[in-house]
Each structure stands twice: as C-alpha cells, then as structure tokens.
C-alpha cells in the first residue's frame, strides 16, 4: 500500500483504510478473534489507518480496535465517529432524547466514551457521522474546534453531508477561525456515484479528502450475486427479501448487476478479482485520500489489497465509467450544456 496525504493536512495514510464496522457485529459481522486476525494482517501489510465508530456493535468495535493497537498506537492513524445513538441495534431509539445528534452535550459525551473504549487519550480523526437538522451547525463546529484545542482530537471530519452543508461549514470555519473539516467520509462506488455532482467538487475546492465507504457497493461488485439477485447464504443481502430491506433494493438491482459485468471484464483483463477492480476504480477518483474496506476474513483482506496492484488503463476507465454513468440531473446537466468554452 502506498501512502496518501490525508486531505489538506500534513499526515499520510494508507491508500486503503481498514473499516471496523463488521467487528463484533452479531447480525452479519465477525467475532473478536477473527477481527483481531484481520487487523493484524492489515498492519502486517503496511496499513496504518483504522476507521471505527461508537455505534458499531454498541462500542464493541472500538474495544476490539483498542486491543489491536496495543504497542502500535503512535504509528496508527485512528478515526472514529459520533452522532448516532449507541444502542444494541442500529436504528433503535436512543436511551433518552439527548443521547443522539451533534449537539455539544452529546458529542462531548460520545468523544469521552470513545476515548475510554479505545484506550487512548486522543483521536487522530474525529468525524461527525451525519448532518443534524436539529442542532445549529455553529454549535457542532465550535464543539469540534474545542476538541482540537483541548488536545483530545487532532483533526475533524464529516460523514454523510450534502454539498451545500459542507460548503456552509467551511465558510463558518473561515469566519470564526475554527478547525475545518479535513475529510468527508461518503458512500462512493461504481454503483453509487451520487457525490460526483456536488460533494466531489466542493471537496476539491476546499482540499477536503474523500474517504469512500462501501466501495464494492454493499458487496454487489464482488460478483457474488447472480443475475436473479440471489446471493450466497451469510452475505449481507443474500437471504433477505426486498421488503422491508430498502438497502437491498438500493444495491441488488438490474442496473447494478449490469455494472458488475463490466467490472468482470476489467478484472479478467488484469487477472484479478472483481473486488480488486472495483476498489481500483475508486482509488483513481479525484480528491480520494483513502478507500475504506470492510473485509470479514484475512482472505477477503488479501483480495481487497490486490486493488493496490491494479493499474487501470484509459480503456478500462472508459468501460467502467460508461457502464456506471448515472443519468444526468438538473441543474448540473443544464450548466454543463451551456458552459462557455474554456478557451473563450
């Protein structure tokens, strides 16, 4: 793995970041023993960037990461997140009305709990897990600024924000001299390119590093789902009905399965796996600092790491881009069609 600059900061991170959402997850994740094996293999491969969150397995994931980092904390770039309620199963209501969101009260408590579970006195990258309509963004940003000033956080990032929300946050940080967001953790893959119309340009403008999550489209781009949409038992969407699981419909559908065929062609040309080809494509995208992978086994990790050796040609990129190009939307299509020539 090569090292990339993390956004517009002075630190460097592995081009593949190990996402810890699966660790300790009872429903479709892996146990502690397997998690620690994956973490050890990632470190052995030269990785230095771990991403977790307080809501992953109700804090269990952070505890597992703490065990893996013993003796190597100073060489590990550790990222975690706060915002959602820490409950037994994601989507359940919080214990009380103030145990969620991006308020000063909740984020302060969330950071304190994450530090305790992670067994560390500082977080390298603390991220707001989602935009909060109920909390003024000024309150959130000033709180994050205080975290950095206190020394408990080194850098701050965002996740799941819209483009205008990122731009407004940046302008407020400029106005009040607050610590700005240096990263944007967003869903990004060949089957989900929504951020290209707004989020990517604003991140490029402000030097914000993009950290794509789900680069394999919920596993669809591995090629494990048949043309009928069925998948192997134990996979995230393999034995789940379309209703009420809207996440399955988002990933396992006719359009995405057609994209898989293009990925397969590229993978065969490079004698690699569809997973490596799919991740390889994300690694070529503008403003990307590191791609978050979520292997459940050491074998899957090895397959993901193969993406670092894939060198996609212009023909490969054209094939993948055309196969996955989302339909144009207004006003982006209008602006593009009416734009003056650059040389004019």
N, C-alpha and C positions, 0 to 999 in steps of 0.2 A: 504493500500500500504506500502510495506517495502521500506527502503532507500538503495540505492546502491552507491558505490563510483563512481564518475564521472571520468572515465579513470584513469590516474595515478596522480590525484590531491588530495587535502585534503578536498574537499567538497562532500556532499552527496545529491543525487537527488532521487525523487520518481521513482519507477520502471516503472511507466507509465508517460510519458511526454505528456502534452496536446498540440497537434499541432493546430495552429491557421490559417491554410490555408483557411478553409471554412468561416472564419469570415468576413462578409461584401462582400463575393463573389457573384456578381449579377447572374452569369450564373447557378451555381449549389450549391452555398453556403447558408448561413443563414444570417438574418438581425442582426442588432446590439443588439436588445432586447434579441433574442434567444441566441446570442453569449455570452452575459453577464450572462445569466442564466446558461449556460454550464460552464463558467469559475467559477462562484460562487459555483456550485455543485462540481466541481473538487477540489477547495480549501477546501470545507467542508469535502470532503472525505479524506483529508490529503495530497493532491498533492501539490508539491512546484516547479514544473519545467514546464515552458511555452516556446514553440518554435514558432517563427513567422519569417517573412522576409519582407524586404521593398517592394518586388514585389507582395505580397499578397494583392489583391484588391487595387493596387496602393497606398499602405500605410494605407489603411483604417483598416486593421487587426491590425497594430501596434497601431493605435489610440484607438481601442477597448480594446486591452490589457492594455493600459495605464489607462483607466477608471477602469478596473477590479482590478488593482494593487494598487489603492489609499488606503493608510493606511496599506499596507502589502508589500511594495517594499522590505524592508530589509529581509523579510523571503522568498522571491520568487527568484528562480534562473531563470533569464531571458536570453533567447537565441534569437538572430536574425541573419540575413544573408545579405550579399551584394555581388553583381557581375552583376546580370541581369539588363537590363534597366527597370526603373519604368515607365510603360506605362499602358494605360487603360486596355488592354487585353494582357495576356502573349503571347509572340510570335511576337508581333508587333515590328517594328524597333524603335530604340532609337530616342530621340529628335535630337541628333547630334552624331557624330562618337565617341566622348569621354564620352558619357553618359552610358557606359556599360563596362564590363570587370573587371579585377582585378588589374588595374594599381594603382599607388599611388594616382593619381588625382581622379579617380572615387571612389575608396574605401574610401578615406578621406571624399569626399562629401557625399557618401552613409551613412557612420557612423554618420556624423553630422546631416543628415536629420532624421535618425532613432532615435537618441537621442532626437531630438526635438519632433517627433511624439509620442515617448514612454514616454515623460515627465520625463526623468531621466538623471542623469549626468554620468552614467556608464552602461555598458553592461556586464553581467556575462560571457557570451559565445558568441563571435562574430565569425561567420563562413563564409568562402568563399564558395559561393553557387555552384561553378563549376570550374573545371580546365580551365585555359585560355591559349590557344595556342599562343596568340598574345603578352602576357606580360611575360617577363622573371620571372621565379618563385622567383628569388632572390629579385626582386623589390617587389613582393607581400609579401614575408616573412619578409623583412626588414620593410615594412609598418606596418604589423601586430605587429611586435616587438615594433615599435614606439607607437602604440596604447596602448599596455600594459604598457610601460614605462611612458606614459603620465597619466595613471590612468583612462582613459575613457573605457578601456576594461580590464577584469580580466583574461580571458583565451581565446584562439583562437582554432577554429576547422575548419574542411573541410567538404565538401559535394560533392558527385559525382566526385571523383577522382579514377583513376586506381591505382593498387597496386604499380607499379613502381614509379608513381608520388608521392605517399605517402612516399615511401622509400627515394626517392631523396630529398624530402622536409625535412625529418627528418635528413638526413646526413648534409644538408646545415645548419640546425639549430644547430647541434652539432659543425660544423666547425666554425660558426660565433657567437656562443653563443646567438642565437636568441630564443625567446619564441617558443616552439614547438607546433604543433597541439596536442591537448589532446583528441579530439573526431573526429569521422568520421560518418557523417550522410549519410546513404546509403539505397537504396531500398533493402529490405530483407523480404522475406516471404516464405511460403511453395511453392508458385508458381514462386518465383524468388530467386534462391539460387546461383546466379552467383558469388557473392562476396566470396563464400567459398573457391574457388581455389587460390585466391591471396590476396584479401583485408583482409579477416579474419586473415590469418597467419601473415601478416605484422603488423596488429594492435595488435595481441597478442605479437609479438616480441618487439614492442616499447611501450606497455602499453597504447595504444590508445583505448578509449572507443567507442564502436559502438552504434550509435543511429539509429535503423532501422526505415525507413519511409514506409508507405503503408504495414503494417504487415498483413493486410487482403487482399492483392493482389487486390487493387482497388475496394474492396467490394465483389469480387467473392467468397471469402472464408466464407462469411456470409451465403452462400447457397441461396441467393435471385435470382440467375439466373437459369432458367430452363435448361433442357438438350438440348433444341433447341437454347440456348444462349439468349433468351429473358428475360428481367427483368422488374421490376416494373417501372411505369412512375415516373419520377423525379429522378431516380437513375442516377449515372454518365454515365453508358453505356446502360441504359435500352431502350431508344428510339433513339439511334444513329446508323446509318448504319456503316458497316465496313469501307467503304471508305467515306471521306478520313481520318477517325479517326484511325490511326495506333495504338493508345493507346488501343482502344477497342480490336483489334486483339491480342494484347500482353496479355491481361488479360482474355478475354472471348473466350476460345477455348476448343477443345475437351480434351486435356491433363489436363488443369486446372480444368475442370468440373469433371474429374475422381478423382482428388485430393480431391475435395470437398466431395465426397462420403466417403473417408477415414476420413476426418475431422468430418463428421456427425456421424460416428460410434463411434469415441472417445468422441464426445460431448454427445451422448446418454448414453454412459457408465458412464459418470461423472454427468449426469443430468444437463448439462449446454448447452450453445448455441455454434454453430459452431464458432462464432466470438471469444468467450472466449477460446475455444480450440486452435484456430489458433494463437491467441496472446500468449497463454500459451506456445506453442511450441517455439515461438521466444524468450520468456523470458528464456528458457533453453539453448540458444545457447552461445558458448564461446565468451568472450570479450564484450558482450552486457551490457551497463550501464543502459540504459533506452529505452523503446519502445515507439515510437511516435504514438499516437492515434489521430483520427480526427473526433470525434462524432459531429453530427449536432444538436442533441437534448439531453436533460437531460436523457431521456430514453435510448438513444444509449450509453451515457456515462456509465450508470449503467451496461449495457450489457458488455461494454469493461472492466469495473472494476472487473467484475466477473472472469476475467482471473487471477487475483491475488490470487484467492482461488483454482484454478485448480492445482492439483498435478499429473502430467502425470506420468504414470508408464513406466517401461522399455518396456513393450509390446506396450503401446501407442506410444512411441517414435519410436520404430521399425516399426510399421504400417505406421506412418506418413512419416518417412524417406524413406521407400521403395516406398511408393506411389508417393513421390515428387522428388526422386533422379534424378538429371539431367544427361543426357548422359555424359560419361567421355570424356575429351578433351585432346589433346596433348599440352604441354609435360607432363601434370600432370599424365595422365594415364601411360605413359612410365616410369616416375620417380618412381611412386608407385609400378609398377610391378617389377622393377629392384632394388628396395631398399634392402640393407642388413638387416638382422635380427637385432633387437635392441640389442640382447644379444651377437651378434658376435663381 
